[in-house]
Amino acid sequence: MTRQLVNFLHIGPGKSGSTWLHEVLISHPEIYFTEAKDLYFFSRYYDRGLGWYTAQFRAARPQHKIVGEVCPEYLSYEKAAERIRECLGPDVRLMVTLREPASRAFSSYLYLQKHGLAAPTFIQTAEQVPELLGEGRYATHLRRYLDSFDRKRLHIAVLDDVTDWLEVGRHVVSPRQLEARLPASGARWLPLATSAGRAATWVRNHNGADLVGRVKRSELVHRVLYRPLGDARPTMSAEDVSYVRERLDREIAEVENEFGIALRQRWGWL
């Protein structure tokens, strides 16, 4: 029987600091993460089998107290919780970082816009792309994990207490790592950015996740493909914000009741 090395997963949601978290934790001497953020095993590539998945962590060493990955797709993927429990057992640590849903959805919208996949407005895009708001249905997604795992295995994260929960030593973060890893940006030339995205998908589909990870982490690649929006970054209108809050308020209230976190007060919804 294959020994399970993986004991930690950051499961999402998307656009909630996962890239920054991956960059910071991958440099910790007691933590082993794969080069590629987003292995997508428990969502897109489950048919590759557990042997393929565990092979991605073969370079982990005894000094690595935490072995795992960051893949924001797992939170909202319907079958992921059950698959994780089946493959990794009941004691794997699961981490979620909840971002204010309107800003999270708008960040996703900007990502779609950057790749030429968005409708002219945020609300039109939300109506055409259900996942834009769907990822923010936090109570629905967390309920699936509570059905499969003891609540103490699930950490609703505040970023500055991550190392305490993982039970690894405090880690000095460099000024470069403290900077935003992926500021809002636009494609310098949309056909090139689109082609790069398709190429990354093709490489992933052909077992090249590590290569994709190294390329995506390259600052040079980001400079070539994208330009920071800076002051030109679009902002949400009051109508956009109300649109999100009206549709997700009940979800957030349920999370508050289950976990005892005053999210709406913290986010200025009340």
KEKE-3310 file (N, C-alpha, C; in steps of 0.2 Angstrom, whole numbers, plus 5000, padded with zeros to 4 digits):
npx = (5004:5003:5012:5005:5010:5005:4999:4992:4981:4978:4962:4955:4945:4946:4956:4959:4971:4979:4990:5000:5001:5006:5018:5025:5024:5031:5044:5047:5057:5052:5041:5035:5030:5023:5031:5022:5008:4991:4988:4976:4972:4961:4950:4950:4959:4958:4956:4969:4974:4979:4993:4999:4997:5004:5016:5020:5025:5037:5049:5049:5056:5062:5063:5052:5039:5026:5017:5011:4999:4993:4977:4965:4953:4947:4939:4926:4923:4912:4914:4926:4929:4924:4933:4945:4945:4944:4956:4966:4963:4956:4963:4970:4975:4965:4964:4956:4954:4944:4938:4931:4916:4911:4922:4931:4924:4924:4938:4939:4932:4940:4951:4945:4942:4955:4959:4951:4938:4927:4911:4904:4901:4902:4890:4884:4893:4893:4880:4882:4892:4891:4900:4907:4900:4897:4908:4909:4899:4900:4895:4888:4899:4908:4900:4900:4913:4912:4904:4912:4924:4930:4927:4938:4948:4947:4952:4948:4955:4965:4978:4990:4991:4994:5006:5006:4995:4998:5009:5022:5039:5040:5042:5053:5048:5053:5054:5051:5043:5032:5026:5012:5008:5002:4997:4982:4980:4982:4981:4996:4996:4982:4980:4992:4993:4981:4985:4996:4989:4981:4992:4997:4987:4987:5000:4998:4988:4996:5004:5013:5014:5023:5032:5023:5021:5034:5035:5024:5027:5037:5044:5048:5040:5027:5029:5031:5019:5009:5003:5003:4989:4988:4983:4973:4965:4950:4935:4923:4906:4892:4881:4886:4891:4880:4873:4880:4880:4866:4864:4872:4871:4864:4872:4884:4879:4876:4889:4894:4886:4890:4904:4906:4912:4912:4909:4902:4901:4914:4917:4910:4897:4886)
npy = (4994:5011:5023:5037:5053:5066:5078:5090:5102:5117:5123:5133:5148:5152:5167:5172:5175:5163:5161:5170:5164:5151:5155:5160:5149:5139:5142:5139:5130:5118:5114:5106:5109:5106:5111:5117:5126:5121:5107:5100:5087:5081:5086:5089:5079:5066:5053:5049:5042:5037:5034:5042:5054:5054:5053:5065:5071:5065:5071:5075:5076:5069:5080:5088:5093:5097:5092:5095:5104:5118:5122:5130:5126:5115:5118:5122:5112:5099:5085:5084:5084:5072:5063:5067:5063:5049:5046:5052:5051:5054:5063:5073:5090:5104:5119:5135:5151:5164:5176:5193:5192:5200:5207:5196:5190:5200:5201:5189:5191:5201:5193:5185:5195:5199:5188:5189:5183:5188:5196:5212:5219:5217:5212:5206:5196:5189:5183:5175:5167:5156:5152:5163:5169:5158:5152:5159:5154:5150:5143:5132:5125:5123:5115:5102:5098:5097:5087:5076:5077:5079:5094:5100:5098:5107:5123:5139:5152:5165:5175:5178:5169:5156:5148:5144:5136:5126:5120:5122:5130:5148:5159:5169:5181:5188:5205:5205:5194:5199:5207:5210:5196:5194:5207:5216:5215:5218:5210:5211:5209:5202:5190:5183:5181:5173:5162:5157:5153:5142:5134:5131:5123:5112:5107:5103:5094:5084:5079:5089:5097:5102:5109:5119:5126:5131:5140:5149:5155:5163:5179:5186:5180:5185:5198:5199:5195:5202:5218:5228:5235:5246:5262:5262:5252:5244:5247:5241:5245:5252:5246:5233:5228:5227:5218:5206:5205:5203:5191:5182:5184:5176:5164:5168:5171:5159:5153:5161:5157:5144:5143:5154:5166:5183:5188:5196:5208:5211:5213:5224:5223:5225)
npz = (5000:4996:5004:5012:5009:5007:5017:5018:5011:5002:4998:4992:4991:4973:4968:4980:4987:4984:4976:4981:4994:4990:4985:4997:5006:5000:5001:5014:5025:5031:5024:5010:4994:4978:4963:4954:4957:4959:4955:4951:4953:4961:4955:4940:4935:4941:4935:4932:4943:4960:4961:4952:4957:4970:4966:4962:4973:4976:4979:4991:5008:5024:5033:5029:5037:5033:5018:5003:4993:4984:4978:4972:4966:4972:4982:4977:4968:4965:4968:4975:4989:4994:4986:4991:5005:5003:4997:5004:5017:5034:5041:5035:5033:5030:5021:5020:5013:5015:5005:5004:4995:4984:4980:4977:4967:4957:4955:4948:4937:4931:4928:4918:4909:4905:4898:4887:4889:4895:4896:4891:4903:4921:4927:4916:4913:4925:4924:4912:4916:4927:4937:4942:4952:4959:4965:4976:4985:4999:5010:5005:4998:5009:5017:5011:5014:5027:5029:5025:5033:5050:5059:5065:5056:5046:5042:5043:5036:5042:5036:5043:5053:5049:5050:5063:5064:5056:5063:5061:5061:5064:5050:5041:5030:5015:5008:4995:4994:5001:4993:4982:4972:4960:4953:4947:4930:4912:4896:4886:4872:4866:4858:4860:4874:4875:4868:4875:4887:4882:4878:4890:4896:4887:4890:4903:4902:4896:4906:4912:4923:4932:4924:4919:4931:4934:4923:4925:4937:4933:4933:4922:4912:4915:4914:4900:4894:4901:4907:4921:4927:4936:4941:4931:4934:4933:4943:4954:4952:4962:4960:4955:4967:4975:4968:4969:4984:4987:4981:4988:5002:5011:5010:5016:5029:5034:5035:5045:5056:5057:5059:5068:5064:5062:5048:5039:5046:5047:5033:5030:5027:5035)
capx = (5000:5007:5012:5002:5014:5002:4995:4989:4979:4974:4957:4952:4942:4951:4956:4959:4978:4982:4997:5004:5002:5010:5025:5027:5025:5035:5051:5048:5061:5048:5036:5036:5024:5025:5032:5016:5001:4985:4988:4969:4970:4954:4945:4951:4964:4957:4957:4976:4976:4983:5000:5002:4997:5009:5023:5022:5028:5043:5055:5048:5061:5059:5062:5046:5033:5020:5018:5004:4998:4988:4973:4958:4947:4945:4933:4919:4922:4907:4916:4933:4929:4924:4939:4951:4944:4945:4963:4971:4961:4952:4967:4973:4973:4962:4964:4952:4955:4938:4939:4925:4914:4911:4929:4933:4920:4926:4944:4939:4930:4946:4955:4942:4943:4962:4960:4946:4933:4922:4906:4906:4900:4903:4884:4882:4898:4890:4874:4884:4897:4889:4905:4909:4897:4897:4914:4907:4894:4905:4892:4887:4905:4910:4896:4902:4919:4910:4901:4917:4929:4929:4927:4944:4953:4946:4955:4946:4961:4968:4984:4995:4991:4995:5011:5004:4990:5002:5013:5029:5042:5039:5047:5055:5046:5056:5050:5048:5037:5026:5022:5007:5012:4999:4992:4978:4984:4979:4986:4999:4993:4977:4981:4998:4991:4976:4989:4999:4984:4980:4998:4998:4982:4989:5005:4995:4985:5001:5008:5018:5012:5029:5034:5018:5022:5040:5034:5019:5030:5042:5042:5049:5034:5022:5031:5030:5012:5004:5005:5000:4984:4989:4977:4968:4962:4942:4932:4916:4900:4888:4876:4889:4892:4873:4871:4884:4878:4860:4864:4877:4871:4862:4878:4889:4876:4877:4896:4895:4883:4893:4910:4907:4916:4908:4911:4898:4903:4921:4917:4906:4890:4880)
capy = (5000:5017:5028:5044:5059:5072:5080:5097:5105:5123:5121:5138:5148:5156:5174:5174:5175:5157:5162:5173:5159:5146:5157:5161:5143:5134:5143:5137:5124:5112:5113:5104:5110:5105:5118:5119:5127:5118:5100:5098:5080:5079:5089:5087:5073:5061:5047:5048:5038:5040:5033:5048:5060:5054:5054:5072:5073:5061:5074:5077:5073:5068:5087:5092:5091:5098:5090:5096:5108:5123:5121:5133:5123:5110:5120:5122:5106:5095:5078:5084:5082:5064:5060:5069:5059:5043:5046:5055:5049:5059:5068:5078:5097:5108:5126:5139:5158:5167:5183:5196:5189:5204:5209:5190:5189:5205:5199:5184:5195:5205:5188:5183:5200:5199:5183:5190:5179:5192:5200:5219:5221:5212:5208:5202:5191:5184:5179:5170:5162:5155:5151:5169:5170:5151:5150:5163:5151:5147:5138:5126:5121:5120:5109:5096:5096:5095:5080:5071:5078:5083:5101:5103:5097:5112:5129:5145:5155:5172:5173:5179:5163:5150:5144:5142:5130:5120:5118:5123:5136:5154:5159:5176:5182:5193:5210:5203:5190:5202:5211:5207:5192:5195:5213:5216:5216:5217:5207:5216:5207:5196:5183:5179:5178:5167:5156:5155:5149:5136:5130:5128:5118:5107:5104:5100:5088:5079:5077:5093:5102:5106:5114:5125:5129:5135:5146:5153:5158:5167:5186:5188:5178:5189:5205:5199:5194:5206:5224:5230:5241:5252:5267:5261:5246:5245:5246:5239:5250:5251:5241:5227:5226:5225:5212:5200:5204:5201:5184:5178:5186:5170:5159:5171:5171:5152:5152:5164:5153:5137:5144:5159:5172:5189:5190:5202:5214:5212:5215:5230:5221:5226)
capz = (5000:4995:5010:5010:5011:5007:5023:5018:5005:5002:4993:4989:4984:4969:4969:4987:4989:4984:4973:4986:4999:4988:4985:5003:5010:4996:5003:5021:5025:5034:5020:5003:4989:4971:4959:4951:4960:4955:4951:4949:4954:4964:4951:4933:4933:4945:4932:4932:4948:4966:4960:4948:4962:4975:4962:4961:4979:4977:4981:4998:5012:5031:5036:5027:5041:5029:5011:5000:4987:4984:4972:4974:4962:4975:4986:4973:4964:4969:4971:4978:4996:4995:4984:4996:5010:5000:4995:5009:5024:5038:5045:5031:5035:5024:5023:5016:5014:5013:5003:5003:4989:4979:4977:4974:4960:4952:4953:4943:4931:4928:4925:4912:4904:4903:4893:4882:4890:4898:4893:4892:4910:4926:4928:4911:4914:4930:4921:4907:4918:4934:4942:4944:4959:4961:4969:4982:4989:5003:5015:5001:4997:5015:5020:5008:5017:5034:5028:5024:5038:5056:5058:5067:5051:5041:5045:5039:5037:5042:5033:5048:5058:5045:5052:5069:5063:5052:5068:5059:5064:5060:5044:5039:5023:5012:5006:4988:4995:5004:4988:4978:4967:4954:4953:4942:4924:4906:4891:4881:4866:4868:4855:4863:4881:4874:4865:4881:4891:4879:4878:4897:4897:4883:4894:4909:4900:4895:4912:4912:4928:4935:4919:4919:4937:4933:4918:4928:4942:4931:4933:4915:4908:4917:4911:4893:4893:4904:4909:4927:4926:4940:4942:4926:4936:4934:4950:4955:4954:4968:4957:4955:4973:4977:4964:4973:4991:4987:4979:4992:5009:5015:5011:5021:5036:5036:5037:5051:5061:5058:5061:5073:5062:5060:5041:5036:5049:5045:5026:5029:5024:5039)
cpx = (5004:5006:5010:5007:5010:4997:4992:4987:4976:4969:4954:4949:4948:4950:4956:4966:4982:4989:5002:5006:5007:5017:5028:5029:5030:5042:5052:5052:5057:5042:5038:5029:5027:5026:5026:5010:4996:4987:4982:4968:4963:4949:4946:4954:4963:4958:4964:4978:4980:4991:5003:5002:5003:5016:5025:5025:5034:5049:5055:5053:5058:5059:5056:5040:5026:5021:5011:5004:4993:4984:4966:4952:4944:4939:4926:4918:4918:4910:4923:4933:4929:4930:4945:4951:4946:4953:4968:4969:4958:4956:4971:4970:4971:4961:4960:4953:4949:4939:4932:4922:4913:4917:4932:4930:4923:4934:4944:4936:4935:4950:4952:4942:4950:4963:4954:4940:4927:4917:4907:4905:4901:4896:4882:4887:4895:4884:4876:4889:4895:4894:4908:4906:4897:4902:4913:4902:4897:4901:4891:4893:4908:4906:4898:4908:4917:4907:4906:4923:4927:4931:4934:4950:4952:4948:4952:4951:4961:4975:4990:4996:4992:5000:5010:4999:4993:5007:5020:5032:5040:5045:5047:5053:5050:5052:5047:5042:5031:5023:5017:5010:5009:4994:4988:4982:4980:4984:4989:4997:4989:4978:4987:4996:4986:4980:4993:4995:4983:4986:4999:4993:4984:4995:5003:4992:4990:5006:5014:5017:5018:5032:5030:5020:5028:5039:5029:5022:5036:5040:5043:5043:5029:5023:5030:5023:5007:5007:5000:4995:4985:4983:4972:4964:4954:4940:4925:4911:4896:4883:4879:4889:4885:4871:4874:4881:4871:4859:4868:4876:4869:4868:4882:4886:4877:4884:4897:4892:4887:4900:4911:4911:4911:4910:4908:4900:4910:4922:4913:4899:4884:4881)
cpy = (5006:5021:5035:5049:5065:5073:5087:5099:5112:5122:5127:5143:5152:5163:5176:5173:5168:5157:5165:5167:5153:5148:5158:5154:5138:5136:5141:5130:5117:5111:5111:5105:5108:5112:5121:5120:5125:5112:5098:5091:5078:5082:5086:5081:5067:5054:5045:5043:5041:5039:5039:5054:5060:5054:5061:5075:5069:5064:5077:5073:5073:5075:5090:5089:5092:5096:5091:5101:5113:5123:5124:5130:5118:5112:5119:5116:5101:5088:5078:5082:5075:5061:5061:5064:5052:5041:5047:5054:5055:5064:5073:5085:5101:5115:5130:5146:5161:5174:5186:5194:5193:5206:5202:5189:5194:5204:5194:5186:5198:5199:5186:5188:5200:5194:5183:5185:5182:5195:5207:5222:5216:5208:5204:5196:5186:5180:5174:5165:5161:5154:5157:5170:5163:5149:5154:5160:5146:5142:5132:5122:5119:5115:5103:5093:5094:5089:5075:5072:5081:5090:5104:5102:5103:5119:5135:5150:5163:5171:5173:5173:5156:5145:5141:5136:5124:5117:5117:5129:5142:5155:5166:5176:5188:5199:5209:5199:5193:5206:5207:5203:5193:5201:5213:5219:5215:5213:5212:5215:5201:5190:5179:5177:5172:5161:5153:5151:5142:5131:5127:5123:5112:5103:5100:5093:5082:5078:5082:5099:5106:5111:5120:5129:5134:5141:5151:5157:5163:5175:5189:5186:5183:5196:5205:5199:5199:5213:5226:5236:5247:5256:5266:5255:5247:5244:5244:5245:5248:5245:5234:5224:5223:5219:5206:5199:5201:5193:5179:5179:5180:5165:5162:5170:5164:5150:5155:5160:5146:5138:5150:5165:5177:5192:5196:5209:5216:5215:5221:5229:5224:5234)
cpz = (5000:5001:5008:5013:5011:5013:5024:5011:5006:4997:4990:4994:4979:4970:4976:4990:4988:4981:4978:4992:4997:4988:4992:5007:5006:4998:5010:5021:5028:5030:5013:4999:4982:4968:4956:4956:4956:4951:4949:4949:4956:4960:4943:4931:4937:4942:4931:4938:4954:4965:4956:4953:4967:4972:4962:4967:4981:4980:4988:5003:5020:5035:5035:5032:5037:5022:5008:4994:4988:4977:4973:4971:4967:4980:4983:4969:4968:4972:4974:4985:4997:4992:4988:5002:5008:4999:5000:5016:5028:5041:5041:5033:5029:5026:5018:5018:5011:5011:5002:4996:4983:4976:4974:4967:4955:4950:4948:4937:4927:4925:4918:4907:4901:4898:4887:4882:4893:4894:4894:4899:4915:4927:4922:4911:4919:4928:4916:4910:4926:4939:4945:4951:4962:4966:4976:4987:4994:5008:5011:5000:5004:5018:5017:5012:5024:5034:5028:5030:5044:5055:5060:5061:5046:5045:5040:5041:5038:5041:5038:5053:5055:5048:5059:5068:5060:5057:5065:5061:5060:5055:5042:5031:5020:5009:4999:4989:4998:4999:4985:4973:4960:4954:4947:4935:4918:4901:4887:4874:4867:4865:4858:4870:4880:4872:4871:4886:4888:4879:4885:4898:4893:4887:4900:4907:4898:4900:4913:4917:4931:4930:4919:4925:4937:4929:4922:4933:4940:4930:4925:4911:4909:4914:4903:4891:4895:4906:4915:4925:4930:4942:4937:4928:4936:4941:4949:4956:4960:4966:4957:4962:4976:4974:4967:4980:4991:4985:4984:5000:5013:5016:5016:5028:5038:5038:5044:5057:5062:5061:5066:5071:5059:5053:5038:5039:5047:5038:5025:5026:5028:5041)
residu = (MET:THR:ARG:GLN:LEU:VAL:ASN:PHE:LEU:HIS:ILE:GLY:PRO:GLY:LYS:SER:GLY:SER:THR:TRP:LEU:HIS:GLU:VAL:LEU:ILE:SER:HIS:PRO:GLU:ILE:TYR:PHE:THR:GLU:ALA:LYS:ASP:LEU:TYR:PHE:PHE:SER:ARG:TYR:TYR:ASP:ARG:GLY:LEU:GLY:TRP:TYR:THR:ALA:GLN:PHE:ARG:ALA:ALA:ARG:PRO:GLN:HIS:LYS:ILE:VAL:GLY:GLU:VAL:CYS:PRO:GLU:TYR:LEU:SER:TYR:GLU:LYS:ALA:ALA:GLU:ARG:ILE:ARG:GLU:CYS:LEU:GLY:PRO:ASP:VAL:ARG:LEU:MET:VAL:THR:LEU:ARG:GLU:PRO:ALA:SER:ARG:ALA:PHE:SER:SER:TYR:LEU:TYR:LEU:GLN:LYS:HIS:GLY:LEU:ALA:ALA:PRO:THR:PHE:ILE:GLN:THR:ALA:GLU:GLN:VAL:PRO:GLU:LEU:LEU:GLY:GLU:GLY:ARG:TYR:ALA:THR:HIS:LEU:ARG:ARG:TYR:LEU:ASP:SER:PHE:ASP:ARG:LYS:ARG:LEU:HIS:ILE:ALA:VAL:LEU:ASP:ASP:VAL:THR:ASP:TRP:LEU:GLU:VAL:GLY:ARG:HIS:VAL:VAL:SER:PRO:ARG:GLN:LEU:GLU:ALA:ARG:LEU:PRO:ALA:SER:GLY:ALA:ARG:TRP:LEU:PRO:LEU:ALA:THR:SER:ALA:GLY:ARG:ALA:ALA:THR:TRP:VAL:ARG:ASN:HIS:ASN:GLY:ALA:ASP:LEU:VAL:GLY:ARG:VAL:LYS:ARG:SER:GLU:LEU:VAL:HIS:ARG:VAL:LEU:TYR:ARG:PRO:LEU:GLY:ASP:ALA:ARG:PRO:THR:MET:SER:ALA:GLU:ASP:VAL:SER:TYR:VAL:ARG:GLU:ARG:LEU:ASP:ARG:GLU:ILE:ALA:GLU:VAL:GLU:ASN:GLU:PHE:GLY:ILE:ALA:LEU:ARG:GLN:ARG:TRP:GLY:TRP:LEU)
# end
